[in-house]
């Protein structure tokens, strides 16, 4: 692995990584520090009751999970925790697996009647579903820079995430965290949020502020343009 890491730092004109943890990993193994440019997101606030009605949902009346239905995404942790949460809001699972899966079958068997499996949802409908959620839960057991977590920040959602370092790097202090894989801790943190609507509103404001400050695509594309022009030895046009 170290040999491949060294090749990635030696042959390119410049090496770019999208997380500080990855930057530290390369620096520790090669003695060279790659350029850090974060992945970006967009601010998205669109709502559409017609889309929500299509799925039998109301804005602010459901908790959302988004991801491939594989073990490392942690949907089982959320579904098990949610069964003991006292609430009348629904749990919506967006995502699936492309082939028949024993894991997906087990998820559906363990879920209670408040849980909806919507399968894959794309484009504008997905944006509306995400934007209308009360709480976005990101229970991953293994992750890098998560595009879905960034999207939830840009949508200004109240986010509850597993405490993986990669997730903390994205979410900072705008996100609430639970111990990775700990059903009881997730249940307690989720119940606490549901019982305190003011804390949900505070977290929503923190999320969208963090997205606009740190993950704005305009700034990020400017950084990439700077990298490319320097590598090519040309002067950047202002």
C-alpha positions as CSV (number, residue, x, y, z in Angstrom):
1,X,0.0,0.0,0.0
2,X,2.8,2.4,0.8
3,X,4.4,1.9,-2.6
4,X,1.1,2.8,-4.3
5,X,0.8,5.9,-2.1
6,X,4.3,7.0,-3.0
7,X,3.6,6.6,-6.7
8,X,0.5,8.8,-6.3
9,X,2.7,11.5,-4.8
10,X,5.6,11.2,-7.2
11,X,4.3,10.9,-10.8
12,X,1.5,13.6,-10.9
13,X,2.3,17.3,-11.1
14,X,0.1,17.7,-8.1
15,X,-2.0,15.3,-6.0
16,X,-5.3,16.5,-4.5
17,X,-7.3,14.9,-1.7
18,X,-10.7,15.8,-0.4
19,X,-10.2,15.1,3.3
20,X,-7.7,16.2,5.9
21,X,-7.5,12.6,7.2
22,X,-6.4,11.4,3.8
23,X,-3.9,14.2,3.6
24,X,-2.4,13.2,6.9
25,X,-2.4,9.5,5.7
26,X,-0.3,10.4,2.6
27,X,2.0,12.7,4.5
28,X,2.7,10.1,7.2
29,X,3.5,7.4,4.7
30,X,5.4,9.3,2.0
31,X,6.8,12.5,3.7
32,X,4.9,14.6,1.0
33,X,1.8,16.5,1.7
34,X,-0.9,16.5,-1.0
35,X,-3.1,19.5,-1.7
36,X,-6.3,19.5,0.3
37,X,-9.5,20.7,-1.5
38,X,-12.8,19.6,0.0
39,X,-15.6,18.1,-2.0
40,X,-18.5,20.5,-2.3
41,X,-22.3,20.8,-2.1
42,X,-25.1,23.1,-3.1
43,X,-27.6,25.0,-1.0
44,X,-30.9,23.3,-1.6
45,X,-34.2,24.4,0.0
46,X,-36.8,23.4,-2.7
47,X,-40.0,21.9,-1.4
48,X,-43.0,20.4,-3.2
49,X,-45.9,18.8,-1.5
50,X,-46.9,17.0,-4.6
51,X,-43.7,15.0,-4.5
52,X,-44.1,14.2,-0.8
53,X,-47.8,13.2,-1.3
54,X,-46.7,10.8,-3.9
55,X,-44.8,8.9,-1.2
56,X,-47.4,9.4,1.5
57,X,-45.2,11.9,3.4
58,X,-45.6,15.3,5.1
59,X,-42.8,17.8,5.4
60,X,-41.1,17.6,8.8
61,X,-42.8,14.4,9.7
62,X,-40.2,11.8,8.8
63,X,-36.6,10.8,9.6
64,X,-34.5,10.1,6.6
65,X,-31.7,7.6,5.7
66,X,-30.0,7.7,2.3
67,X,-27.5,5.1,1.0
68,X,-26.8,1.8,-0.6
69,X,-28.4,-1.0,1.5
70,X,-25.1,-2.7,2.5
71,X,-23.8,-3.4,6.0
72,X,-21.2,-0.7,6.1
73,X,-23.8,2.0,5.6
74,X,-25.4,1.1,8.9
75,X,-29.1,1.1,8.1
76,X,-29.6,-1.9,10.4
77,X,-28.4,0.2,13.3
78,X,-30.9,2.9,12.6
79,X,-33.8,0.6,12.0
80,X,-33.2,-1.3,15.2
81,X,-32.8,1.9,17.2
82,X,-35.9,3.5,15.7
83,X,-38.2,0.6,16.8
84,X,-37.8,1.8,20.4
85,X,-38.2,5.5,19.7
86,X,-41.4,7.0,20.9
87,X,-42.7,9.2,18.0
88,X,-45.4,9.4,15.4
89,X,-42.9,10.4,12.7
90,X,-41.9,7.9,10.0
91,X,-38.6,6.5,9.1
92,X,-37.9,6.7,5.4
93,X,-35.2,4.6,3.8
94,X,-34.0,5.8,0.4
95,X,-31.7,3.4,-1.4
96,X,-31.5,-0.3,-2.3
97,X,-29.1,-2.9,-3.6
98,X,-28.9,-3.8,-7.3
99,X,-29.2,-7.5,-6.8
100,X,-31.3,-9.8,-4.4
101,X,-29.8,-9.4,-1.0
102,X,-30.2,-11.2,2.3
103,X,-29.2,-8.0,4.1
104,X,-32.0,-6.0,2.5
105,X,-34.5,-8.8,3.3
106,X,-33.4,-8.7,6.9
107,X,-33.8,-5.0,7.1
108,X,-37.4,-5.2,5.9
109,X,-38.1,-8.0,8.4
110,X,-36.7,-6.1,11.3
111,X,-38.4,-2.8,10.5
112,X,-41.7,-1.7,12.2
113,X,-44.8,-0.4,10.5
114,X,-43.6,3.2,10.7
115,X,-40.7,2.5,8.3
116,X,-41.0,3.1,4.6
117,X,-38.6,1.6,2.0
118,X,-38.7,3.8,-1.1
119,X,-35.9,2.2,-3.1
120,X,-33.8,4.4,-5.4
121,X,-35.0,8.0,-5.8
122,X,-33.2,10.4,-8.1
123,X,-33.0,14.0,-9.2
124,X,-35.4,16.6,-8.1
125,X,-37.6,14.1,-6.3
126,X,-34.7,13.0,-4.2
127,X,-33.8,16.7,-3.4
128,X,-37.4,17.4,-2.3
129,X,-37.5,14.2,-0.1
130,X,-34.2,15.2,1.6
131,X,-35.2,18.8,2.1
132,X,-38.5,17.9,3.7
133,X,-37.0,15.5,6.3
134,X,-37.1,16.4,10.0
135,X,-33.8,14.6,10.9
136,X,-31.3,13.1,8.6
137,X,-29.5,10.1,10.1
138,X,-26.1,9.0,8.8
139,X,-25.2,5.8,10.6
140,X,-22.2,4.6,8.5
141,X,-19.8,2.1,9.9
142,X,-17.1,2.9,7.3
143,X,-16.9,6.0,5.2
144,X,-14.9,8.5,3.4
145,X,-16.1,12.0,2.4
146,X,-19.8,11.3,2.2
147,X,-21.7,13.1,-0.6
148,X,-25.0,12.3,1.0
149,X,-23.9,13.8,4.3
150,X,-22.6,16.9,2.5
151,X,-26.0,17.2,0.7
152,X,-27.9,17.1,4.0
153,X,-25.7,20.0,5.2
154,X,-26.5,22.0,2.1
155,X,-30.2,21.3,2.6
156,X,-30.0,22.6,6.1
157,X,-31.1,19.5,7.8
158,X,-30.8,18.5,11.4
159,X,-28.2,15.7,11.2
160,X,-27.4,12.8,13.5
161,X,-24.3,10.9,12.4
162,X,-22.1,8.1,13.6
163,X,-18.9,9.5,15.1
164,X,-16.5,8.3,12.4
165,X,-13.6,10.7,11.9
166,X,-14.6,11.2,8.3
167,X,-18.1,12.2,9.3
168,X,-16.9,14.6,11.9
169,X,-14.6,16.2,9.4
170,X,-17.6,17.0,7.2
171,X,-20.1,17.8,10.0
172,X,-18.0,19.6,12.6
173,X,-20.0,21.1,15.4
174,X,-23.1,21.5,13.2
175,X,-23.9,17.8,13.5
176,X,-25.0,15.7,16.5
177,X,-23.1,12.4,16.9
178,X,-23.7,8.9,18.3
179,X,-21.2,6.1,19.0
180,X,-20.7,4.2,15.7
181,X,-22.8,1.0,15.6
182,X,-24.3,1.6,19.1
183,X,-28.0,1.0,18.8
184,X,-28.7,2.3,22.4
185,X,-26.8,5.5,21.9
186,X,-28.4,6.2,18.6
187,X,-31.9,5.6,20.1
188,X,-31.2,7.9,23.0
189,X,-29.7,10.7,20.8
190,X,-32.6,10.4,18.3
191,X,-35.2,10.5,21.1
192,X,-33.5,13.5,22.6
193,X,-33.7,15.4,19.4
194,X,-37.3,14.5,18.8
195,X,-38.2,15.7,22.3
196,X,-36.5,19.0,21.8
197,X,-37.7,20.8,18.6
198,X,-35.7,23.9,19.4
199,X,-32.4,21.9,19.2
200,X,-33.5,20.6,15.8
201,X,-34.0,24.2,14.5
202,X,-30.6,25.2,15.9
203,X,-28.9,22.2,14.2
204,X,-30.6,23.1,10.9
205,X,-29.1,26.6,11.0
206,X,-25.7,25.3,11.8
207,X,-25.8,22.8,8.9
208,X,-26.6,25.3,6.2
209,X,-24.1,27.8,7.5
210,X,-21.3,25.2,7.5
211,X,-22.2,24.2,4.0
212,X,-22.1,27.7,2.7
213,X,-18.8,28.5,4.5
214,X,-16.7,25.5,3.9
215,X,-18.2,23.5,1.0
216,X,-19.4,26.1,-1.5
217,X,-18.7,24.9,-5.1
218,X,-17.7,28.3,-6.4
219,X,-14.8,28.5,-4.0
220,X,-13.9,24.9,-4.6
221,X,-13.9,25.2,-8.3
222,X,-11.7,28.3,-8.0
223,X,-9.2,26.2,-6.0
224,X,-9.2,23.5,-8.7
225,X,-8.7,26.1,-11.4
226,X,-5.7,27.5,-9.4
227,X,-4.2,24.0,-9.2
228,X,-4.6,23.3,-12.9
229,X,-3.2,26.7,-14.0
230,X,-0.2,26.3,-11.7
231,X,0.4,22.7,-13.0
232,X,0.2,23.9,-16.6
233,X,2.4,26.9,-15.9
234,X,-0.1,29.4,-17.3
235,X,-1.4,32.6,-15.7
236,X,-5.0,32.4,-14.4
237,X,-7.5,34.8,-16.0
238,X,-9.3,36.9,-13.4
